[in-house]
């Protein structure tokens, strides 16, 4: 039953022996009892309210960029541009206005954030919209989940008068993957501590093809993947020893999902820069997987999970390479990887992406 203040006070006063007495006529012990009931009830009420707000932000489907544009045409063009490039938009927080104001920020913080995807906490001010020049471009936010405090930043990006939508998208991409993408080593400690979605986040890259990056699936997940999520294929990037130890390919098939094994020996950079074994296996396997995604149909859709052990380095590199082979630009491929799993986009590292771009891709027919 939902707690309300009316029910709370009714419960508190009903505990008193004689409701006809005035407050001054109650004894000290009776008043203490009343106060304790009210205190416990208010604490319970606040916890329930906070829990409901937590669930709201965790499950918010209308998350993404907030946008303010001077006119409907500018707004529609930029919305379509974001959608084409796999950047989510909070439709409730798209405005046509000549002035950007604090009310828009407050509404966005209440309705446009998903705590699982707080990297998309960003408001875009398009050309010719007026704003306060003293406006902070970074707003620190925090929330609690399971009694743990998390922090993130809401960014405000202002389109320059001579800046194209393509150039603005590059800045958005830089904000999304962050400087972590450009580090020269695998620095797991630099990843901001944020809660991660509990199930794969699929991205529709073609009308009947969806992909999601994920770590090694647990046995208990596979039934859910098949029955609840409709997964049709799982691409495993584990090496042969890892496959033997985990028996993941056999488990996948016993749950009625098609298993594809593309063995990548490990996540070390030389695997992608100087290993002929890697090149040979990619030449053999990757064109088939690319064509599978490109040729999906309404009657034969593809909903594919791509995983290695942690779902970071091998997964990010091969997913990026696969997307490039499917015809996506470098930037869009990164945006898709981020859209499906932010930590993969941040952890894969620029050197692996460069290895896929300049070393591996040229070998794939």
PALO-378862 format. One line per field, with one value per residue: residue in three letters; x, y, z of N, C-alpha, C in turn. Coordinates in steps of 0.02 Angstrom, whole numbers. Each point is the difference from the previous one (the first is absolute). Layout:
rest: (ALA|...)
n.u: (X|...)
n.v: (Y|...)
n.w: (Z|...)
ca.u: (X|...)
ca.v: (Y|...)
ca.w: (Z|...)
c.u: (X|...)
c.v: (Y|...)
c.w: (Z|...)
end
This chain:
rest: (UNK|UNK|UNK|UNK|UNK|UNK|UNK|UNK|UNK|UNK|UNK|UNK|UNK|UNK|UNK|UNK|UNK|UNK|UNK|UNK|UNK|UNK|UNK|UNK|UNK|UNK|UNK|UNK|UNK|UNK|UNK|UNK|UNK|UNK|UNK|UNK|UNK|UNK|UNK|UNK|UNK|UNK|UNK|UNK|UNK|UNK|UNK|UNK|UNK|UNK|UNK|UNK|UNK|UNK|UNK|UNK|UNK|UNK|UNK|UNK|UNK|UNK|UNK|UNK|UNK|UNK|UNK|UNK|UNK|UNK|UNK|UNK|UNK|UNK|UNK|UNK|UNK|UNK|UNK|UNK|UNK|UNK|UNK|UNK|UNK|UNK|UNK|UNK|UNK|UNK|UNK|UNK|UNK|UNK|UNK|UNK|UNK|UNK|UNK|UNK|UNK|UNK|UNK|UNK|UNK|UNK|UNK|UNK|UNK|UNK|UNK|UNK|UNK|UNK|UNK|UNK|UNK|UNK|UNK|UNK|UNK|UNK|UNK|UNK|UNK|UNK|UNK|UNK|UNK|UNK|UNK|UNK|UNK|UNK|UNK|UNK|UNK|UNK|UNK|UNK|UNK|UNK|UNK|UNK|UNK|UNK|UNK|UNK|UNK|UNK|UNK|UNK|UNK|UNK|UNK|UNK|UNK|UNK|UNK|UNK|UNK|UNK|UNK|UNK|UNK|UNK|UNK|UNK|UNK|UNK|UNK|UNK|UNK|UNK|UNK|UNK|UNK|UNK|UNK|UNK|UNK|UNK|UNK|UNK|UNK|UNK|UNK|UNK|UNK|UNK|UNK|UNK|UNK|UNK|UNK|UNK|UNK|UNK|UNK|UNK|UNK|UNK|UNK|UNK|UNK|UNK|UNK|UNK|UNK|UNK|UNK|UNK|UNK|UNK|UNK|UNK|UNK|UNK|UNK|UNK|UNK|UNK|UNK|UNK|UNK|UNK|UNK|UNK|UNK|UNK|UNK|UNK|UNK|UNK|UNK|UNK|UNK|UNK|UNK|UNK|UNK|UNK|UNK|UNK|UNK|UNK|UNK|UNK|UNK|UNK|UNK|UNK|UNK|UNK|UNK|UNK|UNK|UNK|UNK|UNK|UNK|UNK|UNK|UNK|UNK|UNK|UNK|UNK|UNK|UNK|UNK|UNK|UNK|UNK|UNK|UNK|UNK|UNK|UNK|UNK|UNK|UNK|UNK|UNK|UNK|UNK|UNK|UNK|UNK|UNK|UNK|UNK|UNK|UNK|UNK|UNK|UNK|UNK|UNK|UNK|UNK|UNK|UNK|UNK|UNK|UNK|UNK|UNK|UNK|UNK|UNK|UNK|UNK|UNK|UNK|UNK|UNK|UNK|UNK|UNK|UNK|UNK|UNK|UNK|UNK|UNK|UNK|UNK|UNK|UNK|UNK|UNK|UNK|UNK|UNK|UNK|UNK|UNK|UNK|UNK|UNK|UNK|UNK|UNK|UNK|UNK|UNK|UNK|UNK|UNK|UNK|UNK|UNK|UNK|UNK|UNK|UNK|UNK|UNK|UNK|UNK|UNK|UNK|UNK|UNK)
n.u: (43|-17|55|-45|10|-56|19|58|-28|-41|52|36|-51|-10|65|-25|-1|4|-30|-44|57|15|43|-19|-55|38|17|56|-14|-64|24|43|-51|-38|48|12|-68|-6|51|-20|-60|25|41|-52|-36|51|10|-66|-3|54|-27|-60|33|32|-57|-30|55|-3|-67|21|-51|-21|56|48|21|7|-47|30|-51|23|-2|-60|19|33|-53|-44|38|10|-64|-15|44|-24|-62|17|27|-58|-18|-17|-64|-2|-50|-10|65|-40|31|-51|56|-7|-21|60|-39|2|-61|31|51|-40|-39|56|24|-64|3|61|9|43|-3|-29|-25|30|37|-65|19|-33|8|-31|37|-49|21|20|9|-33|53|-3|43|-32|-39|0|53|18|-48|28|-10|-42|3|-46|32|-44|-17|12|46|-33|49|-29|14|-42|8|18|-21|37|-45|59|2|65|-31|18|-56|36|21|-62|-18|54|-23|-61|28|38|-57|-30|50|5|40|-41|-38|30|-11|63|-39|-7|-28|-14|48|15|-31|-44|-9|-33|-63|5|-28|-54|-16|15|33|-52|38|-52|48|-46|-47|38|48|10|43|36|41|36|8|42|-50|-36|6|-11|44|24|-34|20|62|-13|-28|37|61|-14|53|26|51|51|38|37|37|-19|60|32|52|-17|-8|57|29|-27|17|16|38|17|13|29|28|14|9|16|60|7|49|34|52|25|46|3|65|-6|7|60|29|56|-50|-8|63|18|-61|37|2|3|44|30|-11|19|49|9|-6|35|18|1|31|41|4|9|36|35|-6|-6|-53|-60|5|58|-26|45|3|58|22|45|40|41|51|30|-2|67|60|-5|-48|31|58|-24|-37|50|43|-43|-9|65|4|-46|51|4|-4|62|-24|-39|51|39|-43|0|66|4|-42|36|62|-13|3|-31|-40|-4|-9|-33|2|28|50|-47|-34|57|13|-62|6|62|-10|-55|-29|61|2|-57|-15)
n.v: (-60|50|28|33|66|1|-56|32|58|-29|-35|56|38|-51|8|61|-4|65|-6|-2|-21|57|28|54|-38|-14|-59|9|-57|23|60|-29|-40|53|34|-54|-7|65|-3|-58|26|59|-34|-40|55|30|-57|-5|65|-6|-56|32|53|-44|-34|60|20|-57|6|62|-7|57|-37|43|27|56|31|58|15|43|-51|-18|35|45|-1|-1|44|32|-5|11|50|15|-8|31|37|-28|64|-25|15|45|-30|-18|-5|0|58|38|35|65|-26|-18|-34|19|20|10|28|33|14|15|30|21|12|25|-20|-45|-19|-48|55|17|-38|-15|16|26|66|0|55|-2|14|62|-49|47|15|-12|47|13|-28|-40|-20|-8|-44|1|-65|-22|-65|-29|-57|-40|58|7|47|25|19|51|17|51|-11|64|-18|51|-4|1|65|-17|-32|-50|-33|-13|63|19|-46|24|60|-17|-26|54|32|-38|-9|66|33|-40|14|57|-35|-5|-11|-61|58|-58|22|20|-58|50|-2|-34|-5|-63|5|-31|27|-37|53|-23|3|29|-38|-46|5|-52|43|-34|41|-36|42|-53|-11|-46|-25|9|-62|31|37|-57|-29|48|-6|-65|-12|39|-9|-62|-15|13|43|-38|54|-54|43|-47|-10|-47|20|63|-16|-36|49|46|-37|63|-22|-53|40|42|-51|-22|66|-31|22|32|-43|57|-36|57|-48|45|-5|65|43|-30|59|-36|-24|67|6|-59|-22|-41|-32|60|21|-59|2|64|-15|-51|35|57|-16|-60|24|35|-50|-34|51|2|-65|24|-35|20|-48|30|28|47|-31|33|-42|49|-51|18|14|60|-12|6|-28|-66|4|50|-33|-60|25|40|-49|-37|51|7|-66|17|43|-7|65|22|62|-18|-36|50|40|-47|-8|66|2|-53|25|49|-46|-35|50|6|-64|-3|65|60|-30|-31|56|32|-51|3|65|1|-50|-10|59|19|-47|29|-52)
n.w: (0|-41|22|37|-1|-38|-32|-7|-8|-44|-23|-1|-20|-42|8|2|65|-5|-61|52|30|27|-42|34|-11|-53|24|34|32|4|15|41|20|2|31|35|6|12|42|25|3|21|41|16|8|30|35|8|16|39|24|4|25|40|10|10|32|35|0|5|-42|26|3|8|-57|36|-35|-13|-42|-44|-43|-24|-53|37|39|-50|-32|57|14|-64|5|60|-19|-56|49|17|1|59|-7|48|-29|63|-14|-53|-8|-18|4|7|59|22|42|63|-17|-58|34|41|-52|-33|54|-2|-66|-10|64|-23|63|-36|-29|56|-43|-8|61|-51|4|-60|-3|-46|-61|15|44|33|36|63|-15|57|-46|53|-34|63|10|60|-10|45|11|36|-1|31|27|-65|12|-53|-41|-32|-62|5|-65|-10|-61|-21|-48|-29|-14|-4|50|-40|-17|-55|1|9|-46|-31|19|-22|-54|-3|12|-46|-43|2|39|34|-54|15|55|20|51|21|10|27|39|-62|-6|-10|66|-46|20|-17|-60|22|-58|-53|-23|-33|-54|-30|-28|-10|-47|-16|16|57|31|43|30|21|65|19|-37|54|23|58|-35|-22|48|41|-24|1|59|39|-24|-15|37|-60|10|19|-10|7|34|42|26|-32|38|-10|-63|1|35|-40|-54|-12|-51|36|51|-42|-32|61|-2|-57|17|-57|6|1|-17|21|3|50|-10|-4|51|5|-5|10|36|4|19|26|15|-36|58|30|-44|6|65|-2|-42|40|56|-3|-62|26|54|-37|-43|56|21|-56|2|60|16|-17|-45|-10|56|14|57|-5|46|10|16|48|39|-4|-64|3|4|4|45|30|-5|12|50|18|-7|32|41|1|5|45|-3|66|10|6|-6|-51|-22|18|-31|-47|2|4|-51|-20|10|42|48|-48|-17|66|10|-57|7|-9|33|34|9|12|40|22|7|23|43|36|-5|-15|47|22|-37)
ca.u: (-43|41|0|-13|3|-65|-5|49|-26|-58|27|32|-49|-41|35|-10|-58|-62|10|-40|39|43|70|30|-23|36|59|64|12|-45|25|62|-22|-26|56|39|-38|6|69|11|-41|29|60|-23|-28|55|35|-42|3|67|3|-39|39|56|-27|-18|59|33|-39|-23|10|6|62|41|16|-48|17|-39|13|-36|-60|-18|41|65|-8|-15|60|49|-28|10|72|19|-28|39|66|-8|3|-68|-27|-57|-50|-34|45|17|-37|6|2|57|40|10|-8|11|-56|14|49|-34|-45|41|29|-53|-35|39|59|-2|62|42|32|9|46|-41|-26|29|-48|29|-28|15|17|-46|-37|34|11|39|71|27|-28|51|-6|3|-40|14|-60|12|-59|15|-32|21|38|65|-2|31|5|9|-3|-42|37|-37|40|-28|22|28|-36|28|10|-49|-25|52|52|-30|-3|67|9|-43|34|56|-27|-28|51|43|72|22|11|64|57|48|5|-65|-6|-68|-17|-21|-70|-43|-39|-71|-35|-7|-62|2|-9|30|-34|5|-4|-22|45|-37|-70|-13|62|17|59|13|62|-15|52|-16|-65|-7|-47|-69|-23|-14|-72|-31|19|-40|-73|-23|31|-3|67|5|70|51|67|49|68|47|46|-22|5|-55|-62|0|-11|-66|-51|-52|-32|-49|-56|-39|-40|-51|-55|-35|30|54|66|53|63|55|50|52|43|1|-15|61|1|30|-49|-35|46|53|-13|-27|-54|-61|-20|-26|-65|-47|-14|-43|-65|-35|-46|-63|-37|-22|-55|-56|-32|-23|-52|-56|-66|-54|-12|63|36|61|9|64|43|71|32|63|-4|-26|-41|32|51|-14|-68|-2|39|-33|-64|17|22|-59|-41|34|-9|-71|-9|-5|60|38|-33|-64|15|14|-62|-40|30|-17|-72|-17|33|44|66|39|25|52|57|33|62|13|49|-33|-43|46|23|-55|-11|55|36|-42|-54|24|8|-64|-30)
ca.v: (60|61|42|71|36|-5|-65|0|37|-37|-57|25|23|-57|-39|33|-32|40|52|59|45|49|-21|17|-46|-64|-5|3|-65|-6|44|-30|-55|32|28|-56|-27|48|-1|-62|2|47|-32|-50|36|28|-55|-23|51|-3|-62|10|44|-40|-44|43|19|-59|-31|52|-17|62|32|20|70|53|44|60|28|63|-12|-70|-31|-15|-54|-63|-22|-25|-62|-54|-11|-40|-67|-33|-16|-43|40|5|67|4|38|46|56|36|63|54|61|45|9|-58|24|-46|-47|-56|-42|-33|-52|-54|-40|-40|-45|-20|-38|-70|-9|-51|28|71|34|39|59|54|45|32|65|10|68|58|-1|41|-33|38|-16|-24|-67|-53|-49|-65|-1|-61|-33|-62|-37|-60|-61|-54|32|22|65|5|68|8|70|21|46|44|14|56|-1|63|26|-27|-72|-43|-54|-52|21|-4|-70|-21|21|-43|-66|8|3|-65|-49|33|-4|-68|-37|17|-18|-44|-64|-25|28|-14|43|66|-2|23|-53|11|-64|-22|-36|-70|-42|31|57|-13|56|-21|30|-6|-11|-65|-22|34|-27|24|-22|-29|-46|-71|-12|-54|-52|18|55|-21|-12|66|30|-31|5|68|51|-22|-4|-53|-19|25|-3|-8|19|-33|-46|-70|-24|31|-34|-67|6|27|-39|49|-14|-55|25|43|-41|-39|45|17|60|-18|19|13|5|35|-1|51|-29|41|71|39|37|-37|-45|37|38|-38|-72|-28|-45|41|19|-59|-20|52|-10|-59|3|64|14|-36|34|64|-14|-20|62|39|-35|-20|17|-1|-70|-27|55|-16|36|-31|22|-9|-1|-35|-17|57|41|65|13|-39|16|67|2|-38|33|58|-24|-26|57|34|-43|8|63|58|40|-11|33|-33|-65|12|19|-60|-39|34|-5|-66|-12|57|-18|-30|55|37|-42|-33|37|26|-39|-58|24|16|-64|-26|46|7|-62|-58|9|-6|-70|-35|9)
ca.w: (0|-4|60|-9|64|32|33|54|58|24|38|61|49|21|51|64|34|1|-50|16|41|-35|0|64|52|-5|42|-35|-32|-58|-52|-27|-43|-60|-38|-28|-56|-55|-24|-37|-61|-47|-27|-48|-57|-39|-33|-56|-52|-32|-38|-61|-43|-25|-52|-57|-38|-26|-53|-45|-70|-38|18|-57|-3|-2|-56|-9|-66|-12|-39|-9|-52|29|49|-35|-36|48|28|-50|-5|59|-7|-52|27|59|62|25|14|46|-38|45|15|-62|5|-50|40|-17|60|42|68|56|4|-45|34|56|-28|-29|54|29|-47|-58|20|19|39|-31|-60|17|-46|-47|34|-39|-30|-58|-19|-70|-21|5|63|50|65|48|-10|64|12|5|-54|32|61|37|27|36|19|39|-22|44|55|-24|-31|-66|-25|-72|-21|-56|-42|-46|-60|-38|-70|-24|-58|-62|11|-32|43|1|47|67|18|21|69|40|4|47|67|18|14|49|-7|17|-62|-30|43|-33|36|23|67|23|57|-23|-21|54|30|-11|-8|-70|-15|19|-58|-60|-30|-72|-47|-66|-49|-63|18|31|33|62|33|68|31|66|24|-5|31|49|-22|18|-43|-69|-8|-3|-64|-53|8|16|-43|-70|-30|-50|-10|47|-28|54|-22|45|-33|5|69|38|-22|30|72|15|-37|-16|-65|10|41|-43|-46|36|16|-62|-30|-46|27|-49|37|-35|54|4|52|61|-8|-7|-62|-56|-30|-52|-42|-32|2|-62|21|5|-68|-35|26|-19|-71|-6|36|5|-55|12|53|-31|-46|41|24|-58|-38|43|-27|49|18|26|33|38|63|16|55|-14|65|14|72|37|-45|-6|-51|-61|-21|-29|-62|-53|-15|-41|-65|-34|-20|-56|-59|-20|-35|44|7|62|56|12|30|71|33|8|55|62|11|26|64|7|27|-55|-42|35|18|-56|-11|-68|-36|-29|-54|-56|-28|-41|-56|-47|-11|-12|-48|-70|-18|-3|-66)
c.u: (44|-7|-15|2|-68|-7|47|-27|-61|22|28|-52|-45|33|-11|-65|-64|9|-39|39|38|72|32|-18|35|62|63|14|-43|25|64|-18|-25|57|40|-36|5|70|14|-39|29|64|-19|-28|56|39|-39|3|67|6|-37|37|58|-22|-17|61|36|-36|-25|17|9|63|38|12|-62|22|-45|21|-43|-66|-10|44|68|-4|-10|62|50|-24|11|73|24|-25|39|67|-3|13|-71|-19|-56|-53|-36|41|29|-44|12|-5|60|46|4|-1|8|-57|10|49|-34|-45|40|29|-52|-28|43|59|-18|65|45|38|13|52|-39|-32|30|-56|35|-38|20|9|-57|-45|40|7|42|74|34|-25|56|-12|6|-37|10|-65|20|-66|23|-39|28|48|71|-7|37|-1|7|-6|-50|38|-48|47|-35|27|25|-35|24|10|-56|-25|51|55|-25|-4|67|14|-42|33|59|-24|-23|55|52|74|26|16|71|60|42|6|-69|-10|-72|-21|-25|-73|-43|-43|-75|-34|-9|-68|6|-13|27|-43|9|-8|-20|44|-29|-72|-13|62|13|62|5|67|-14|60|-22|-66|3|-52|-73|-28|-27|-74|-37|15|-45|-74|-23|25|-1|67|3|71|42|68|50|70|53|48|-21|2|-57|-66|-6|-17|-71|-57|-57|-35|-52|-61|-46|-46|-54|-60|-34|25|57|66|50|65|53|57|52|42|1|-12|62|3|32|-47|-34|48|49|-12|-31|-57|-66|-25|-32|-70|-53|-19|-49|-71|-39|-46|-68|-43|-26|-61|-63|-39|-30|-61|-58|-66|-52|-13|62|41|62|2|60|33|72|37|70|-3|-32|-45|30|44|-12|-69|-4|35|-37|-68|12|18|-60|-45|31|-9|-72|-14|-7|66|34|-38|-66|10|14|-64|-45|27|-18|-74|-19|34|55|70|43|30|57|63|37|66|12|48|-31|-46|43|26|-54|-7|56|38|-46|-50|23|7|-65|-32|-72)
c.v: (62|40|71|33|-4|-65|-3|35|-36|-59|24|19|-56|-41|31|-26|40|59|64|50|50|-23|12|-50|-68|1|3|-66|-9|43|-27|-57|28|25|-56|-32|45|-1|-62|1|46|-29|-52|32|26|-55|-25|50|-2|-62|7|44|-37|-45|40|16|-61|-28|50|-17|64|38|19|75|43|48|62|32|63|-12|-75|-35|-20|-59|-67|-27|-30|-65|-58|-17|-43|-72|-41|-24|-34|36|9|72|-7|45|51|63|32|61|44|65|42|8|-67|23|-56|-51|-60|-49|-40|-56|-58|-45|-45|-53|-28|-45|-73|-14|-54|27|75|34|41|61|62|42|39|65|14|74|49|-2|39|-38|46|-20|-23|-70|-52|-53|-72|4|-67|-27|-63|-34|-61|-58|-57|26|20|65|-1|73|-1|75|8|54|44|18|53|-3|69|21|-29|-76|-40|-52|-57|17|-2|-72|-27|20|-41|-68|4|1|-70|-49|29|-10|-69|-40|11|-17|-53|-68|-19|18|-9|47|68|2|24|-57|17|-68|-16|-33|-74|-47|36|55|-6|64|-27|34|-4|-18|-66|-29|43|-33|29|-28|-23|-41|-73|-15|-57|-50|22|55|-25|-13|67|34|-27|18|72|52|-19|-2|-59|-27|27|-12|0|13|-31|-44|-72|-27|28|-33|-68|3|21|-41|45|-15|-55|24|44|-41|-40|44|25|64|-22|27|9|11|32|7|55|-17|40|72|43|31|-39|-50|33|36|-44|-75|-23|-48|38|19|-58|-19|52|-6|-58|11|65|15|-35|37|67|-13|-22|62|39|-31|-25|24|-2|-71|-35|55|-25|44|-32|32|-16|3|-30|-22|56|44|68|3|-38|17|68|3|-35|30|61|-21|-25|57|38|-40|2|68|61|38|-15|28|-33|-68|7|18|-60|-43|32|-8|-67|-14|53|-21|-34|55|37|-42|-30|35|18|-44|-63|21|17|-64|-30|41|-5|-66|-57|10|-11|-72|-36|12|26)
c.w: (0|64|-20|68|36|39|60|62|30|44|67|52|23|55|69|32|-5|-48|15|42|-44|8|68|55|-3|44|-44|-38|-62|-58|-31|-48|-66|-45|-33|-59|-61|-30|-43|-66|-52|-31|-53|-62|-45|-37|-60|-57|-37|-43|-66|-50|-30|-57|-62|-42|-29|-61|-52|-73|-42|20|-64|1|8|-54|3|-67|-9|-36|-10|-51|27|48|-35|-36|48|33|-47|-7|59|-7|-52|26|68|66|26|18|51|-32|44|14|-63|-4|-62|38|-23|60|38|73|51|6|-44|32|55|-25|-27|54|32|-46|-56|14|13|36|-28|-60|9|-44|-51|34|-31|-31|-56|-15|-72|-17|12|62|52|66|44|-6|65|17|6|-53|25|66|34|30|37|16|41|-29|41|54|-20|-38|-67|-21|-76|-16|-56|-38|-40|-57|-41|-71|-21|-64|-66|4|-33|50|5|49|72|24|22|72|48|10|49|72|23|18|47|-14|17|-63|-26|43|-35|35|25|74|25|57|-22|-22|58|26|-8|-7|-73|-10|14|-58|-62|-28|-77|-41|-68|-52|-71|19|36|34|61|30|71|23|72|24|-10|35|51|-26|13|-45|-67|-13|-6|-66|-56|8|9|-50|-74|-35|-49|-7|58|-31|58|-26|45|-40|14|71|42|-18|33|74|17|-31|-25|-66|5|39|-42|-44|35|19|-64|-33|-45|27|-58|39|-46|51|-8|62|65|-17|-10|-69|-58|-33|-60|-48|-39|-2|-67|15|4|-69|-36|24|-18|-74|-10|26|-10|-59|9|51|-27|-45|38|23|-58|-33|43|-31|57|24|27|32|36|62|35|61|-19|67|-3|73|39|-44|-13|-63|-65|-27|-34|-68|-57|-18|-44|-71|-41|-25|-58|-64|-25|-31|44|3|66|60|17|31|75|38|10|57|67|16|30|67|10|24|-53|-44|34|11|-60|-19|-72|-39|-31|-58|-61|-33|-44|-64|-53|-14|-21|-58|-72|-22|-13|-69|4)
end
